[in-house]
Amino acid sequence: MSETLIAVDPELQTPPYQQIFEQIRAAIERGVLPADAALPTVRQLAGDLGVAPNTVARAYADLQTEGWLVSEGRRGTRVADRLPANRRSRTNALADAVMRFVQSMSHRGYTGAEILEAVQRTVPRG
Amino acid sequence: MNHAFWAHDFPRLYIGIFEICFGIVLIASPQYFTNLQRRFRRELKDPVLGSRFLSVLQRRQSIEALPLMPWRVMGLFGIILGYLTAFAFVTPVVSYALFCFALSALTCVVFLRMRNRSERRAAMLTPRTATDTAPWWLYAAAVVSAMTPLPFLNVTGLSAPAAVVALVSAFSIVAAATVNGMAAILTGDDAAIEAIVERRMRTVRVATPLILATAVPVVFLAMGTSFLRGNASVLQNWAFAVSFGACFVSFAWLAACIARKQFARDRVLVV
């Protein structure tokens, strides 16, 4: 069984609700969270991540608004059966992830050239 | 040996010596009860995953930072209580009730104050339910077991211990449910291994008070019915039988869990 973990990094400038939103959306886009998969309750996720329940509730609400999640009363929050057309979302998600990574590395004192060189060494060509 | 020895001296010596020995173990090596690595001996020997497990377990141990002092205090209490019991200053039934109460309070103090104090915290995207760690019927067995000392409330000399044992058992069930609902301790550095460690430790820490909740009454009821000799009522005999059954069920579940425990490496390799 695959374990999908999400984390909130307090050092990032991106607000925690946005970090949660983007990681769940990315997990759905990659197929790690399949359609109709149940998500943890707001209280459980907030407790595990050490954030306020409102933070998780806001991320869930935004994901529902965009059509990634559905809330089904007693059945809890689930991944929607029909996902939104996601080509643009995929591109956006990648751009967002790269931006967060670059911001995080910049905070740790790495220069743009150093980050670029490390990425070029790591990413396979072709 | 005559009947008096088995009815009076044997329970006194047995309980007294048990409490003294348990107390010595707690004082000498309290880390035995807080050390996570002893739950993963097999995985730690694995040539491929051993170092990953060691790293995750060490990190988790430092996050949990379970204190050793409460265990040592409990050990000292056990030795004093054992001494008083062995030399007949306290009856074995009262001694047992007090010992169980202290053990239950210790378990709650240690486990319930545990929090994820790491700066970077992670969470699994799977919902947790009350029956993830222990089946509903184990909770039911524990609840039934907690009520079995009640028929002894009107017996002179057993009423206070019966109340304490019932409370300890009920307290343990509440502790198990609370531990089950506690936040996960995950940092996201090694998701697959951390998830295995989290699941196993949560199961162990929920199962321990639940099994304590069934085991505590059965010993008390054995002493209680022995105390009454042949004069135990039908209800008291039934209570003992039910308590014994509940305890048997909980230990059978524990044995089944140990028997089918999948080697963690198999699960990691599937991820």
Boltz contact constraints between the chains, C-beta under 6 A:
constraints:
  - contact:
      token1: [A, 2]
      token2: [B, 271]
      max_distance: 6.0
  - contact:
      token1: [A, 3]
      token2: [B, 124]
      max_distance: 6.0
  - contact:
      token1: [A, 3]
      token2: [B, 191]
      max_distance: 6.0
  - contact:
      token1: [A, 3]
      token2: [B, 192]
      max_distance: 6.0
  - contact:
      token1: [A, 3]
      token2: [B, 195]
      max_distance: 6.0
  - contact:
      token1: [A, 4]
      token2: [B, 125]
      max_distance: 6.0
  - contact:
      token1: [A, 5]
      token2: [B, 122]
      max_distance: 6.0
  - contact:
      token1: [A, 5]
      token2: [B, 124]
      max_distance: 6.0
  - contact:
      token1: [A, 5]
      token2: [B, 188]
      max_distance: 6.0
  - contact:
      token1: [A, 5]
      token2: [B, 191]
      max_distance: 6.0
  - contact:
      token1: [A, 6]
      token2: [B, 123]
      max_distance: 6.0
  - contact:
      token1: [A, 7]
      token2: [B, 122]
      max_distance: 6.0
  - contact:
      token1: [A, 7]
      token2: [B, 188]
      max_distance: 6.0
  - contact:
      token1: [A, 38]
      token2: [B, 127]
      max_distance: 6.0
  - contact:
      token1: [A, 40]
      token2: [B, 127]
      max_distance: 6.0
  - contact:
      token1: [A, 44]
      token2: [B, 128]
      max_distance: 6.0
  - contact:
      token1: [A, 45]
      token2: [B, 123]
      max_distance: 6.0
  - contact:
      token1: [A, 47]
      token2: [B, 183]
      max_distance: 6.0
  - contact:
      token1: [A, 48]
      token2: [B, 123]
      max_distance: 6.0
  - contact:
      token1: [A, 48]
      token2: [B, 183]
      max_distance: 6.0
  - contact:
      token1: [A, 48]
      token2: [B, 184]
      max_distance: 6.0
  - contact:
      token1: [A, 49]
      token2: [B, 121]
      max_distance: 6.0
  - contact:
      token1: [A, 49]
      token2: [B, 123]
      max_distance: 6.0
  - contact:
      token1: [A, 50]
      token2: [B, 121]
      max_distance: 6.0
